[in-house]
Amino acid sequence: MIVTTVKILVSRENHRELAQTVMSLLRSIKRQKGYLGSNLYLDLGNDDAVCLIGEWETQEDLNNHLRSDDFALLFGAINLLKKTSEIEFRVLTPTAGLEVVEAARGKIDL
């Protein structure tokens, strides 16, 4: 699985418009090969920061998405709504589960 995070600095007044744009584009993005899911989060430490997290089965699936018209529209909307020039895009891999915590802290029960 490939996880992407996009941190966007967008004024609080534009949060709703950004969320509506993301939701409208997700209808189409969800049909793309390899799409596993996405979430949009507000940063509790910074009222202007929003984080969009996406999950893809393979790097090829992500690359196809990044070349798609849907991504071009999303990226265009982000560029219009962003507060500053800061857009941080990260691709995270590999992912791990609770075993990472267990290995670091010893066996724990949740």
N, C-alpha and C positions, 0 to 999 in steps of 0.2 A: 504494500500500500504506500502511496505517495501522499504526503500532507503538505498543503501550501498554506501560508498565512500571509495576509495582506493587511498591513497596518495603515490606516488612512486618517489623517488629521482633517476633520471636517467640522465646521461650526455647528454648534448644538441646534441651531435653527434649520440646518440641512439634514439632520439625522433621519427625519421621517422621509424626506424625498429620496435619500440614498437607500433606505430600507425598501421603499416601494419600488425603486428601480431594480434592486437586487431580486426582489420577489417576482417581478414580472419577467425578468430574464431567466430565473431558475426553472420556469415551466419548460423552456426549451433546453436548457443546459442539462436537466435531469434525464433527457432522452439520449444524451451523448454516451457513446461507448465508454465504459470504464468509470462512469461517475458513481461515487459511493455516497456522497452527502456533502452538505455545507452548513455552516452556522455563521451568524453575524452577531458580534458581541460588542457591548459598550465597555470601555476601559474605566474601571472605577477610580483609578488614580489620575485620569485626565479626561475631563468632560468633552474634549474635542477629539479624542481618539476612538476609532472604531476598528474592529478587527474582523476580517472575513476569513474563515478557515474552510478550505475545501479538501476533499479526499478523493483520490483517483486510484484505480487498480494498478496501473503501470505508468512508467514515465512516458511511454508512447501515447497513452490515453491523455495524459496531461498536455503533452506537446500538441496533440490534435486539438485539444480545447483551446490552448493558447493561440492557435492559428485560426480559430473559428470566428465567424461574424458575431456570435454571442459574446465572446470575450472582448472583441473590439468595441462593441456597444457598452459593455460593462466598464472597460477601462476608460472609454470616452466619458461616461457619466462620472466616474471617480475623478477624472481630471477636471471636469467642470465644477464639481461640488467641493473639491478639496480646499482646505483653508490655506495651506502653504504648499510648497513644492515637494514636501516629504510624503512619499509613498514608499513603504518598505515591503518588498516582496521576498518571501523566503520559501524554499522547498526543503522540507524536513523528511529525512529518511535515515535509518529505519525506525519503525515504531516498536514499542514494547509495552507490555502490560504490567500488572501488579508485581510480577516477578522481579522487576527492577527495585521496587521498594523493599520487597522481602529480602533480596540479596544485600541491600545496603543496611537494613535495620535488623535483619534476622527474621525468622518466620513470625508473621503477625496474623491475627484473626480479625476480619472485618465483618 
